[in-house]
Amino acid sequence: MKPYALYIKPCPGIVNPSDWKIGVADLSGDKLRKRLAAYQAAVGPVYEESYRKVFVGDERHIKMAEKQFKLNFKSKIGSKEAGFSEWISDISLDELLQFIETLRSDYFVKIHNVPSQYEPCNMATCEDIKNWFEENYL
């Protein structure tokens, strides 16, 4: 099993977001943290970047989930251009979380919620998520 994470993050600094980035990162090593660090570098010190929700599982299931998000919400993705293609717009977090349940029940995608104490995931909790996953699923 190659551990991976699927994350949902809002646009930086938006109070009531309706645009959400769906992304994946290898959970081995510190790649999840490096991905978050790249987002943090882009917004600087005035805003703490975070993944609002994180789901973990095997690479195959996580990548399948990401693909299904893109297919299901194709009409809410404004552009296929780099930097835009992973953003789903005009949608609530609850709608995205409902789709997670659809993935589990209708597509049999095996992805796991991380414990609530690690969300939102920020620079300080990325390593905790990795350790939790390794202790519980590897």
N, C-alpha and C positions, 0 to 999 in steps of 0.2 A: 504494500500500500504506500503510495506516495501522498503525503498529507498536503492538502491545499485549503485555501480559504476563499470564500466568496464574501465580498463586502459591499455594503450600501452606504454611500456617503452623500451628504448634501453639498450644495455650493457653499463655499466658505462665507461665514458671517451672516447668512440669511436666517432671519428669525423663524419664519413659517415657510420652509422650502417646498417647492413643487417640482424641482429639478433634482434628480438623483443619479449619481454615477454608480453603475454596477460594474464591479471589477473582480479579478481573481489574482491571487498571489500564491506562490509556493510557500508552504508553511515551514519547510525545512530550512535550516540556517537562519538568517535574519532578513529574508526577502520581504516578508510582510512589513517589517519595520522600515526597511529601505524604501519601499514604495510609499509609505506614509511620510517618510522624511523628505522625499522628492516633492510631495504636495505641500508639506510644511515650508520648504524652502521657497516655494512660489508665492506664499502668502505672507511670509516674514513673521516678525514677532508680535504683530497686532491681533492675531487670531490663532487659536490652537486647532490645528487640523485633527480630524478624528473620523473613524468609521462608525457611523451610527449603529449599524447592525453588522454582525459577523457570523458566518456559518462555516462550518468546517466539515471535511470529509476527504474521501479519496479523490485524487486528481480527475479521474474519469467522470465521477458524479458532479463535482464542482464545475467542470468545464461544460458538462451537459446542461447544468442549471443556467450557466451564463448564456449559452446558445439559445435556450428556450426563452429566457428573458428577452433577448434581442428579437426572436421570432414573434413572440406574443405581443410585444409592445412596439413593433416596427413602426406603427403609425405615430408613435409618440417620440420617436428618435428623429430629431430635426435634420441631421446630415450624416453622411457616411464618411465625411472628412475626419482626418486625425484630430483628436481632441474633442470631437463632438459625438462620435458613434457610440460611445458607452453611456451617454446621458439620456435618461428617459425623463421627458418633461410633462408638465400638466398632470401630475399624479401625486397621490398622497403616499406616505410611508405605509399606512395601513393597507392600501391596495397592493403594494409590492409584497408585504408580508403575507397577505392572503394568497398571492401567487406562489409563495414558498410552500404553503400548505397544498396547493394544487400540484406543484411539482412532486411533492412527497406522495400524495394519494393517487394521482392520475398517471404520472410518469415514473413512479417508483424510484425517484431520485433520493438517495440516502445521504442527506446532509443534516448536520447537527447544530442546534443553537449553542452558542457559548454561554457560560454562566453570566447572569445579569451584572455581576460585580465587575466584569471586564468590558462592559459597554457603557457609553461609547468607548471604543478602542482608541487610545491615543499612544503617543510614543512610550509612555510609562507602562502600558498594559500589553503591548504586542508580545513581549516575551512570556508573559503570564498565560496568554492564550495558547501559544506554542507548547508550553510546559503542560498545561491542562490537557491538551489534546493528546500529547505523547503518553501521559499517565493513564488516560482513560480509553484510548482507542488503538494504541500501537502495542 
